[in-house]
Structures are given as C-alpha cells and as structure tokens.
Amino acid sequence: MRVLMTDGSGLTARQTANRLWAAGHTVEALAPDPLCLCQFTGHVRRIRRVPSYGPDPLGWLDAALTRYQAGRFDVLFPTQEQVAVLASAPDRLRDAKVATAVPPFGALAAVQDKLSAFATLTRLGVPQPRTAPDADGWTWFPAYVKEPIGTASGGVRRVTSASELAEAASGRRVLVQAAADGPLAMCQSVLDHGSLVAFHANLRMAEGAGGGASHKRSTSLPQVREWLEVLAADLGWHGALSADVILTGAGPVFIDINPRLVEPENAWRSGVDLVGAMLELATGRHPSRQPEGKPGIDTHQLLLAVLGAAQQQKGRAGVVGELWAAWRGTGRYAGSVEELTPVSRDPLALVPLTLASAATLVRPRSWSWFAAGSVGNYALSPDGWERIVAATSGQRRDHDG
C-alpha cells in the first residue's frame, strides 16, 4: 500500500516509517521542513511540504487532503497531533475518500487538553496524583504547573513554593499536579471503537532531550491496561491512545493522555505490532486482539541520549561518553537495540546522529535547536486548538440549521 504519514518530523514518525517499510509498504510523509527527521532514511520515499500544523491546523488540513489525493495514497496514517484536526472533519475525510483511523471528535476533546483530561479521568475514577484545575489554595509541593495544551514537556513547569506557583500560573488557566514518586511508564494502546486490540508498556530507563526516553525497557502493567480499557470504552475510542503513568508505591497514577502512538519500536521488539493494528483499522478491518508483549526488552535512541547529555549539562564528556558506550555496547547499551538508526540497512539514518553529535561537541547548547525544530513542526498550539474547536462548533450549527 501507499501510506502517507501525517508527520515526518518526530521520533514516532521515524519509528512508524521503519515498521511500515519493513512490512512492504511505500511510505511518504507530510512536513513543513524538507530537512525533517524522516528525510534521512531510505524507508521514506518522499517528504511532501505542508504548512506548519501548530498555528494553522485548518490550513494544514487543506494541504494534507490535497497531497493525499494528488499522490493517490491508500492510507493517511496519523503519527502525531494532526489527529485532532482529522477527528474534527469526518465529512471532509469521507468526501476525499481518506482511509485513516481517528477517534470521534467528542472523544478526542475529552482528553486533548489537560484540564479536560483531568475531568474525564476524575469522572471515571482513573487514579491520578493530587490535582487541581487551578492554583487557588494549592499547598502541596513540589508540584507541576501544566498549561492545557502542550507537547513533549512543553508548557510544564516544576514549582517548589507558593511564590513559584503564583509566578508560573500568573492568572492563566492551568492544571496543578503534585509530584509523584516512582518510575515513568509510557503506555500505548490501539482500540477498535472502544475495544482494545493491542497494548504495550515500557519504562523510561534514562531521560533524553526534552524529557523523552533515551532508553526503554518493556514491562507488564495489567492495571494500566484495564484503566485504558475503561477510558476507551466510555469514550468509544477508535485508533491510538497513549498515557504516561507514574508507578508509585500505592499503584500507577496517570499524569498525561495522548490521542496517538508514542514511539512504537519497543513494542514491536517486544512482540506487539501497534503500527500493524493501526493500519488494519485505517483500512476498515477489525484486528484480532494481540497477546501481551515480552517484558524486559531493552531499546534505546542514541540521538536522544546525545542531545540529552548536552541538555543535562554533562558537556562534551557526557556526549562522548554516550557515543563510546553505544559503540562498545556497554552500560545501559548492553543488550539494547537501537530504535532509530539501523545503519547496516539504512546508512542515511546515521546523518542526524552525526550532525547532532558534531554540533553538541562543538557547542553543547545547540541541543535545543535540534529538539525545538522537531517539536515545532507538529505541536498543536493553544490558538490552533481553539481554531479547531471553533470550526467544529460552526459545522454543528450549519448542520443543525
């Protein structure tokens, strides 16, 4: 099949492309930047230019549908936050004969921003840390102040006092959440109209740039799977649904919900084919429920580790240390499989790592340029989300009229 990914900039897109290509599909991607991450792999045939999604999701949708029809693609695969505008326009997708897998817009709106997600999880009794929809009267520290719309740790600030909280909130609509102690688990599911067909969880074993996981280990979290099933059944969710969870001594607590896949390679290595399940949904099939993956499978992203060493102010020695350990297969790299750069079969994939390594060795602070450029290409902005909601409200009024 000819598959067009909605994003070519992020780590999830790059890993999704690996899996689609390996399954024999022809893969292209949408991106505002022709030098995005998916440009540097033989697994993506072409990058098709579109406007930046964040500030103008409706303009992005116009361009995406034009590219999809012009390229005669079989599937539009949602790999990032573009799922929000796709879910808002089912009539346009149908008229353009777009095959994809996205949730109903009402379901997506229930978890798209952090305040709505908090209300939805609270209504269903899903465990969360102590959380409040505003800063008034908050006395538990440390805490995290979260803007309603944010991507890849964007719009999240850690505060340790009332004065820091007041500065961070500053009269804006925010969510305040107490810090929870325990490891972070990244959990993903694929659902067929509310019914779970695939689930995977992995621990963040080391933190890379922007709070991402440079090293992961698959794990078994049946409690989290059950709560995601409760959430998905209530919302009638269709497509991918992910959650970040802290594994506290009292049990897992949910700290973030994402209406998309998040870096599916560790799942594949563990025996769970999230990408394949999504592709089946997009083509109108009903995938069989996949068995649980194998726990204890280690994977890593050296690119994220190198940028993380620079961000964490480990300097040139930290960057060199990551490269040396990965080359020798020692430390956290022992027995671990690379998620992004299988250079023996895809030598072009080595280019971003080479550039990032060279740049951070010369100027460690350059890590931010690499990280910000990727996220900026696909992150939904608060204004962008308001435009989607306004357009959806207008569509309902026109329909009712």
TORFI-777175 format. One record per residue (C-alpha): residue in three letters; x, y, z negated; residue number from 1. Coordinates in nm, 2 decimals, always signed. Example, Ala and Ser with C-alpha at 12.3 -4.5 7.8 and 13.67 -1.06 7.14 Angstrom:
('Ala', (+1.23, -0.45, -0.78), 1)
('Ser', (+1.37, -0.11, -0.71), 2)
# end
This chain:
('Met', (+0.00, +0.00, +0.00), 1)
('Arg', (+0.09, +0.36, +0.04), 2)
('Val', (+0.09, +0.52, -0.31), 3)
('Leu', (+0.11, +0.89, -0.38), 4)
('Met', (+0.21, +0.98, -0.74), 5)
('Thr', (+0.07, +1.30, -0.88), 6)
('Asp', (+0.41, +1.39, -1.02), 7)
('Gly', (+0.77, +1.34, -0.92), 8)
('Ser', (+0.95, +1.54, -1.19), 9)
('Gly', (+0.92, +1.34, -1.51), 10)
('Leu', (+1.06, +1.02, -1.66), 11)
('Thr', (+0.73, +0.85, -1.64), 12)
('Ala', (+0.71, +0.92, -1.27), 13)
('Arg', (+1.06, +0.79, -1.22), 14)
('Gln', (+0.99, +0.47, -1.40), 15)
('Thr', (+0.65, +0.42, -1.23), 16)
('Ala', (+0.82, +0.46, -0.90), 17)
('Asn', (+1.06, +0.18, -0.99), 18)
('Arg', (+0.77, -0.06, -1.06), 19)
('Leu', (+0.56, +0.04, -0.75), 20)
('Trp', (+0.86, +0.00, -0.52), 21)
('Ala', (+0.96, -0.34, -0.68), 22)
('Ala', (+0.60, -0.46, -0.61), 23)
('Gly', (+0.65, -0.38, -0.24), 24)
('His', (+0.46, -0.05, -0.21), 25)
('Thr', (+0.56, +0.26, -0.02), 26)
('Val', (+0.59, +0.54, -0.27), 27)
('Glu', (+0.58, +0.92, -0.23), 28)
('Ala', (+0.54, +1.19, -0.50), 29)
('Leu', (+0.40, +1.54, -0.54), 30)
('Ala', (+0.62, +1.81, -0.69), 31)
('Pro', (+0.68, +2.19, -0.67), 32)
('Asp', (+1.05, +2.13, -0.68), 33)
('Pro', (+1.21, +1.93, -0.39), 34)
('Leu', (+1.51, +1.85, -0.62), 35)
('Cys', (+1.29, +1.68, -0.88), 36)
('Leu', (+1.40, +1.36, -1.05), 37)
('Cys', (+1.22, +1.13, -0.80), 38)
('Gln', (+1.42, +1.29, -0.52), 39)
('Phe', (+1.72, +1.10, -0.65), 40)
('Thr', (+1.61, +0.74, -0.59), 41)
('Gly', (+1.57, +0.52, -0.29), 42)
('His', (+1.24, +0.40, -0.45), 43)
('Val', (+1.06, +0.72, -0.34), 44)
('Arg', (+1.03, +0.78, +0.03), 45)
('Arg', (+0.94, +1.15, +0.02), 46)
('Ile', (+0.86, +1.44, -0.21), 47)
('Arg', (+0.56, +1.64, -0.09), 48)
('Arg', (+0.55, +2.00, -0.20), 49)
('Val', (+0.26, +2.14, -0.40), 50)
('Pro', (+0.21, +2.44, -0.63), 51)
('Ser', (+0.32, +2.42, -0.99), 52)
('Tyr', (+0.05, +2.24, -1.18), 53)
('Gly', (+0.06, +2.41, -1.52), 54)
('Pro', (-0.06, +2.77, -1.44), 55)
('Asp', (-0.29, +2.68, -1.15), 56)
('Pro', (-0.43, +2.33, -1.17), 57)
('Leu', (-0.71, +2.41, -0.93), 58)
('Gly', (-0.47, +2.53, -0.66), 59)
('Trp', (-0.26, +2.21, -0.73), 60)
('Leu', (-0.57, +2.00, -0.67), 61)
('Asp', (-0.64, +2.17, -0.34), 62)
('Ala', (-0.29, +2.10, -0.22), 63)
('Ala', (-0.29, +1.74, -0.36), 64)
('Leu', (-0.60, +1.64, -0.17), 65)
('Thr', (-0.46, +1.79, +0.15), 66)
('Arg', (-0.14, +1.60, +0.11), 67)
('Tyr', (-0.33, +1.28, +0.03), 68)
('Gln', (-0.55, +1.29, +0.33), 69)
('Ala', (-0.27, +1.41, +0.57), 70)
('Gly', (-0.05, +1.12, +0.45), 71)
('Arg', (-0.33, +0.86, +0.48), 72)
('Phe', (-0.25, +0.72, +0.14), 73)
('Asp', (-0.43, +0.43, -0.02), 74)
('Val', (-0.39, +0.53, -0.38), 75)
('Leu', (-0.34, +0.85, -0.58), 76)
('Phe', (-0.15, +0.74, -0.89), 77)
('Pro', (-0.18, +0.97, -1.19), 78)
('Thr', (+0.16, +0.98, -1.36), 79)
('Gln', (+0.13, +1.30, -1.57), 80)
('Glu', (-0.11, +1.57, -1.69), 81)
('Gln', (-0.27, +1.61, -1.35), 82)
('Val', (-0.52, +1.35, -1.47), 83)
('Ala', (-0.70, +1.64, -1.64), 84)
('Val', (-0.79, +1.82, -1.31), 85)
('Leu', (-0.86, +1.49, -1.13), 86)
('Ala', (-1.11, +1.39, -1.40), 87)
('Ser', (-1.28, +1.73, -1.37), 88)
('Ala', (-1.35, +1.68, -1.00), 89)
('Pro', (-1.51, +1.34, -0.93), 90)
('Asp', (-1.72, +1.47, -0.65), 91)
('Arg', (-1.42, +1.61, -0.47), 92)
('Leu', (-1.23, +1.29, -0.51), 93)
('Arg', (-1.52, +1.09, -0.38), 94)
('Asp', (-1.57, +1.32, -0.08), 95)
('Ala', (-1.20, +1.30, +0.00), 96)
('Lys', (-1.21, +0.92, -0.03), 97)
('Val', (-0.94, +0.92, -0.30), 98)
('Ala', (-0.87, +0.59, -0.48), 99)
('Thr', (-0.75, +0.66, -0.83), 100)
('Ala', (-0.81, +0.57, -1.20), 101)
('Val', (-0.91, +0.85, -1.43), 102)
('Pro', (-1.15, +0.88, -1.73), 103)
('Pro', (-1.48, +1.07, -1.73), 104)
('Phe', (-1.42, +1.44, -1.79), 105)
('Gly', (-1.61, +1.44, -2.12), 106)
('Ala', (-1.39, +1.16, -2.25), 107)
('Leu', (-1.08, +1.34, -2.15), 108)
('Ala', (-1.19, +1.67, -2.30), 109)
('Ala', (-1.25, +1.48, -2.63), 110)
('Val', (-0.87, +1.42, -2.66), 111)
('Gln', (-0.70, +1.66, -2.42), 112)
('Asp', (-0.62, +1.94, -2.67), 113)
('Lys', (-0.50, +1.87, -3.02), 114)
('Leu', (-0.80, +2.02, -3.20), 115)
('Ser', (-1.05, +1.82, -3.00), 116)
('Ala', (-0.84, +1.50, -3.05), 117)
('Phe', (-0.83, +1.56, -3.43), 118)
('Ala', (-1.21, +1.60, -3.44), 119)
('Thr', (-1.26, +1.28, -3.23), 120)
('Leu', (-1.02, +1.07, -3.43), 121)
('Thr', (-1.18, +1.20, -3.76), 122)
('Arg', (-1.53, +1.11, -3.63), 123)
('Leu', (-1.42, +0.76, -3.56), 124)
('Gly', (-1.22, +0.71, -3.88), 125)
('Val', (-0.89, +0.67, -3.70), 126)
('Pro', (-0.61, +0.72, -3.95), 127)
('Gln', (-0.41, +1.05, -3.93), 128)
('Pro', (-0.18, +1.23, -4.16), 129)
('Arg', (-0.34, +1.51, -4.37), 130)
('Thr', (-0.45, +1.75, -4.11), 131)
('Ala', (-0.65, +2.08, -4.09), 132)
('Pro', (-0.79, +2.27, -3.78), 133)
('Asp', (-0.65, +2.60, -3.92), 134)
('Ala', (-0.38, +2.72, -4.16), 135)
('Asp', (-0.61, +2.87, -4.43), 136)
('Gly', (-0.53, +2.73, -4.77), 137)
('Trp', (-0.27, +2.49, -4.65), 138)
('Thr', (-0.02, +2.40, -4.93), 139)
('Trp', (+0.14, +2.07, -4.81), 140)
('Phe', (+0.50, +2.10, -4.69), 141)
('Pro', (+0.68, +2.01, -4.47), 142)
('Ala', (+0.42, +2.03, -4.20), 143)
('Tyr', (+0.39, +2.07, -3.83), 144)
('Val', (+0.20, +2.36, -3.66), 145)
('Lys', (+0.07, +2.25, -3.33), 146)
('Glu', (-0.08, +2.46, -3.05), 147)
('Pro', (-0.39, +2.30, -2.89), 148)
('Ile', (-0.22, +2.24, -2.56), 149)
('Gly', (+0.15, +2.13, -2.54), 150)
('Thr', (+0.37, +1.88, -2.37), 151)
('Ala', (+0.69, +1.69, -2.46), 152)
('Ser', (+0.71, +1.85, -2.81), 153)
('Gly', (+0.62, +2.19, -2.67), 154)
('Gly', (+0.40, +2.41, -2.89), 155)
('Val', (+0.50, +2.22, -3.20), 156)
('Arg', (+0.69, +2.38, -3.49), 157)
('Arg', (+0.80, +2.23, -3.82), 158)
('Val', (+0.75, +2.46, -4.12), 159)
('Thr', (+0.86, +2.41, -4.48), 160)
('Ser', (+0.69, +2.71, -4.66), 161)
('Ala', (+0.38, +2.92, -4.66), 162)
('Ser', (+0.57, +3.21, -4.51), 163)
('Glu', (+0.70, +3.00, -4.22), 164)
('Leu', (+0.34, +2.87, -4.17), 165)
('Ala', (+0.20, +3.22, -4.16), 166)
('Glu', (+0.46, +3.32, -3.90), 167)
('Ala', (+0.40, +3.01, -3.69), 168)
('Ala', (+0.02, +3.03, -3.70), 169)
('Ser', (+0.01, +3.41, -3.66), 170)
('Gly', (-0.36, +3.44, -3.62), 171)
('Arg', (-0.38, +3.18, -3.34), 172)
('Arg', (-0.59, +2.86, -3.31), 173)
('Val', (-0.36, +2.59, -3.43), 174)
('Leu', (-0.36, +2.24, -3.59), 175)
('Val', (-0.16, +2.19, -3.91), 176)
('Gln', (-0.05, +1.85, -3.99), 177)
('Ala', (+0.15, +1.71, -4.29), 178)
('Ala', (+0.48, +1.54, -4.20), 179)
('Ala', (+0.45, +1.16, -4.23), 180)
('Asp', (+0.74, +0.93, -4.33), 181)
('Gly', (+0.82, +0.64, -4.11), 182)
('Pro', (+0.94, +0.54, -3.76), 183)
('Leu', (+0.77, +0.67, -3.45), 184)
('Ala', (+0.59, +0.42, -3.22), 185)
('Met', (+0.49, +0.50, -2.87), 186)
('Cys', (+0.18, +0.31, -2.78), 187)
('Gln', (+0.02, +0.27, -2.44), 188)
('Ser', (-0.30, +0.11, -2.31), 189)
('Val', (-0.49, +0.06, -1.98), 190)
('Leu', (-0.86, +0.04, -2.00), 191)
('Asp', (-1.14, -0.06, -1.77), 192)
('His', (-1.44, +0.15, -1.85), 193)
('Gly', (-1.38, +0.12, -2.23), 194)
('Ser', (-1.25, -0.24, -2.22), 195)
('Leu', (-0.88, -0.29, -2.30), 196)
('Val', (-0.68, -0.48, -2.03), 197)
('Ala', (-0.32, -0.40, -2.13), 198)
('Phe', (-0.14, -0.27, -2.44), 199)
('His', (+0.22, -0.21, -2.53), 200)
('Ala', (+0.40, -0.05, -2.82), 201)
('Asn', (+0.77, +0.03, -2.87), 202)
('Leu', (+0.96, +0.20, -3.15), 203)
('Arg', (+1.18, +0.51, -3.08), 204)
('Met', (+1.51, +0.38, -3.20), 205)
('Ala', (+1.70, +0.70, -3.11), 206)
('Glu', (+1.59, +1.05, -3.02), 207)
('Gly', (+1.70, +1.21, -2.69), 208)
('Ala', (+1.64, +1.55, -2.55), 209)
('Gly', (+1.31, +1.72, -2.64), 210)
('Gly', (+1.21, +1.46, -2.89), 211)
('Gly', (+1.19, +1.19, -2.63), 212)
('Ala', (+1.31, +0.83, -2.69), 213)
('Ser', (+1.65, +0.77, -2.55), 214)
('His', (+1.64, +0.41, -2.70), 215)
('Lys', (+1.33, +0.19, -2.74), 216)
('Arg', (+1.25, -0.15, -2.89), 217)
('Ser', (+0.93, -0.33, -2.82), 218)
('Thr', (+0.71, -0.42, -3.11), 219)
('Ser', (+0.38, -0.57, -3.21), 220)
('Leu', (+0.12, -0.33, -3.35), 221)
('Pro', (-0.22, -0.50, -3.36), 222)
('Gln', (-0.37, -0.24, -3.59), 223)
('Val', (-0.29, +0.04, -3.34), 224)
('Arg', (-0.42, -0.17, -3.05), 225)
('Glu', (-0.75, -0.22, -3.24), 226)
('Trp', (-0.79, +0.16, -3.31), 227)
('Leu', (-0.72, +0.24, -2.95), 228)
('Glu', (-0.99, -0.01, -2.85), 229)
('Val', (-1.23, +0.17, -3.09), 230)
('Leu', (-1.14, +0.51, -2.94), 231)
('Ala', (-1.16, +0.38, -2.58), 232)
('Ala', (-1.49, +0.20, -2.63), 233)
('Asp', (-1.65, +0.51, -2.79), 234)
('Leu', (-1.54, +0.74, -2.50), 235)
('Gly', (-1.59, +0.49, -2.22), 236)
('Trp', (-1.23, +0.54, -2.12), 237)
('His', (-1.11, +0.44, -1.78), 238)
('Gly', (-0.74, +0.45, -1.69), 239)
('Ala', (-0.43, +0.50, -1.91), 240)
('Leu', (-0.45, +0.62, -2.27), 241)
('Ser', (-0.14, +0.66, -2.50), 242)
('Ala', (-0.07, +0.75, -2.86), 243)
('Asp', (+0.22, +0.85, -3.08), 244)
('Val', (+0.20, +0.68, -3.41), 245)
('Ile', (+0.40, +0.71, -3.73), 246)
('Leu', (+0.44, +0.38, -3.92), 247)
('Thr', (+0.41, +0.48, -4.28), 248)
('Gly', (+0.43, +0.25, -4.58), 249)
('Ala', (+0.05, +0.27, -4.60), 250)
('Gly', (-0.01, +0.18, -4.24), 251)
('Pro', (+0.00, +0.36, -3.90), 252)
('Val', (-0.12, +0.71, -3.86), 253)
('Phe', (-0.20, +0.88, -3.52), 254)
('Ile', (-0.02, +1.21, -3.45), 255)
('Asp', (-0.08, +1.26, -3.08), 256)
('Ile', (-0.30, +1.13, -2.80), 257)
('Asn', (-0.21, +1.15, -2.43), 258)
('Pro', (-0.45, +1.06, -2.14), 259)
('Arg', (-0.18, +0.90, -1.93), 260)
('Leu', (+0.11, +0.65, -1.93), 261)
('Val', (+0.43, +0.73, -2.10), 262)
('Glu', (+0.75, +0.57, -1.96), 263)
('Pro', (+0.62, +0.21, -1.88), 264)
('Glu', (+0.96, +0.04, -1.82), 265)
('Asn', (+1.00, -0.10, -2.17), 266)
('Ala', (+0.65, -0.25, -2.14), 267)
('Trp', (+0.75, -0.42, -1.81), 268)
('Arg', (+1.07, -0.56, -1.96), 269)
('Ser', (+0.86, -0.70, -2.25), 270)
('Gly', (+0.61, -0.87, -2.01), 271)
('Val', (+0.33, -0.61, -1.99), 272)
('Asp', (+0.26, -0.46, -1.65), 273)
('Leu', (+0.09, -0.13, -1.72), 274)
('Val', (+0.16, +0.01, -1.37), 275)
('Gly', (+0.01, -0.30, -1.20), 276)
('Ala', (-0.30, -0.28, -1.42), 277)
('Met', (-0.35, +0.09, -1.33), 278)
('Leu', (-0.31, +0.01, -0.96), 279)
('Glu', (-0.58, -0.26, -0.98), 280)
('Leu', (-0.81, -0.01, -1.14), 281)
('Ala', (-0.74, +0.25, -0.88), 282)
('Thr', (-0.83, +0.01, -0.60), 283)
('Gly', (-1.16, -0.08, -0.77), 284)
('Arg', (-1.07, -0.41, -0.92), 285)
('His', (-1.11, -0.53, -1.28), 286)
('Pro', (-0.78, -0.65, -1.41), 287)
('Ser', (-0.77, -0.95, -1.64), 288)
('Arg', (-0.66, -0.88, -2.00), 289)
('Gln', (-0.29, -0.92, -2.03), 290)
('Pro', (-0.12, -1.10, -2.32), 291)
('Glu', (+0.08, -0.91, -2.57), 292)
('Gly', (+0.44, -0.84, -2.47), 293)
('Lys', (+0.75, -0.99, -2.63), 294)
('Pro', (+0.88, -0.78, -2.93), 295)
('Gly', (+1.24, -0.70, -2.98), 296)
('Ile', (+1.32, -0.59, -2.62), 297)
('Asp', (+1.57, -0.30, -2.61), 298)
('Thr', (+1.58, -0.05, -2.34), 299)
('His', (+1.75, +0.30, -2.30), 300)
('Gln', (+1.77, +0.61, -2.09), 301)
('Leu', (+2.13, +0.73, -2.08), 302)
('Leu', (+2.03, +1.05, -1.91), 303)
('Leu', (+1.80, +1.14, -2.21), 304)
('Ala', (+2.07, +1.03, -2.45), 305)
('Val', (+2.34, +1.25, -2.29), 306)
('Leu', (+2.11, +1.55, -2.29), 307)
('Gly', (+2.00, +1.47, -2.65), 308)
('Ala', (+2.36, +1.46, -2.77), 309)
('Ala', (+2.41, +1.81, -2.63), 310)
('Gln', (+2.08, +1.94, -2.78), 311)
('Gln', (+2.16, +1.80, -3.12), 312)
('Gln', (+2.49, +2.00, -3.11), 313)
('Lys', (+2.71, +1.69, -3.11), 314)
('Gly', (+2.92, +1.88, -2.85), 315)
('Arg', (+3.14, +1.73, -2.58), 316)
('Ala', (+3.25, +1.45, -2.81), 317)
('Gly', (+2.89, +1.34, -2.85), 318)
('Val', (+2.83, +1.34, -2.48), 319)
('Val', (+3.15, +1.14, -2.41), 320)
('Gly', (+3.05, +0.90, -2.69), 321)
('Glu', (+2.72, +0.82, -2.53), 322)
('Leu', (+2.88, +0.76, -2.19), 323)
('Trp', (+3.15, +0.55, -2.33), 324)
('Ala', (+2.92, +0.33, -2.54), 325)
('Ala', (+2.69, +0.28, -2.24), 326)
('Trp', (+2.98, +0.19, -2.02), 327)
('Arg', (+3.11, -0.07, -2.27), 328)
('Gly', (+2.76, -0.19, -2.38), 329)
('Thr', (+2.84, -0.13, -2.75), 330)
('Gly', (+2.64, +0.02, -3.04), 331)
('Arg', (+2.28, +0.09, -2.95), 332)
('Tyr', (+2.35, -0.01, -2.59), 333)
('Ala', (+2.44, -0.37, -2.68), 334)
('Gly', (+2.18, -0.60, -2.53), 335)
('Ser', (+1.98, -0.30, -2.40), 336)
('Val', (+1.87, -0.24, -2.04), 337)
('Glu', (+1.88, +0.09, -1.86), 338)
('Glu', (+1.53, +0.22, -1.76), 339)
('Leu', (+1.62, +0.49, -1.51), 340)
('Thr', (+1.95, +0.42, -1.33), 341)
('Pro', (+1.98, +0.06, -1.20), 342)
('Val', (+2.27, +0.19, -0.98), 343)
('Ser', (+2.36, -0.16, -0.84), 344)
('Arg', (+2.04, -0.15, -0.64), 345)
('Asp', (+1.97, +0.23, -0.63), 346)
('Pro', (+2.30, +0.42, -0.63), 347)
('Leu', (+2.12, +0.75, -0.56), 348)
('Ala', (+1.97, +0.73, -0.91), 349)
('Leu', (+2.32, +0.80, -1.06), 350)
('Val', (+2.32, +1.16, -0.93), 351)
('Pro', (+2.10, +1.32, -1.21), 352)
('Leu', (+2.31, +1.14, -1.48), 353)
('Thr', (+2.63, +1.26, -1.32), 354)
('Leu', (+2.52, +1.62, -1.29), 355)
('Ala', (+2.38, +1.63, -1.64), 356)
('Ser', (+2.70, +1.47, -1.78), 357)
('Ala', (+2.93, +1.71, -1.60), 358)
('Ala', (+2.72, +2.01, -1.69), 359)
('Thr', (+2.69, +1.93, -2.06), 360)
('Leu', (+3.06, +1.86, -2.08), 361)
('Val', (+3.14, +2.20, -1.94), 362)
('Arg', (+2.86, +2.38, -2.13), 363)
('Pro', (+2.67, +2.17, -2.38), 364)
('Arg', (+2.38, +2.43, -2.40), 365)
('Ser', (+2.30, +2.35, -2.03), 366)
('Trp', (+2.09, +2.06, -2.16), 367)
('Ser', (+1.79, +2.29, -2.18), 368)
('Trp', (+1.80, +2.37, -1.81), 369)
('Phe', (+1.75, +2.00, -1.72), 370)
('Ala', (+1.48, +1.93, -1.97), 371)
('Ala', (+1.28, +2.25, -1.92), 372)
('Gly', (+1.28, +2.23, -1.55), 373)
('Ser', (+1.13, +1.88, -1.55), 374)
('Val', (+0.86, +1.95, -1.80), 375)
('Gly', (+0.78, +2.29, -1.65), 376)
('Asn', (+0.68, +2.12, -1.32), 377)
('Tyr', (+0.40, +1.91, -1.47), 378)
('Ala', (+0.30, +2.05, -1.81), 379)
('Leu', (-0.06, +2.19, -1.83), 380)
('Ser', (-0.07, +2.54, -1.97), 381)
('Pro', (-0.34, +2.67, -2.21), 382)
('Asp', (-0.46, +2.91, -1.93), 383)
('Gly', (-0.46, +2.62, -1.69), 384)
('Trp', (-0.68, +2.41, -1.92), 385)
('Glu', (-0.92, +2.70, -1.96), 386)
('Arg', (-0.95, +2.72, -1.58), 387)
('Ile', (-1.03, +2.35, -1.56), 388)
('Val', (-1.30, +2.38, -1.83), 389)
('Ala', (-1.45, +2.69, -1.67), 390)
('Ala', (-1.46, +2.53, -1.33), 391)
('Thr', (-1.63, +2.22, -1.47), 392)
('Ser', (-1.89, +2.43, -1.65), 393)
('Gly', (-1.96, +2.61, -1.32), 394)
('Gln', (-2.00, +2.28, -1.14), 395)
('Arg', (-2.26, +2.17, -1.40), 396)
('Arg', (-2.45, +2.50, -1.37), 397)
('Asp', (-2.46, +2.46, -0.99), 398)
('His', (-2.58, +2.10, -1.02), 399)
('Asp', (-2.85, +2.19, -1.27), 400)
('Gly', (-2.96, +2.48, -1.06), 401)
# end
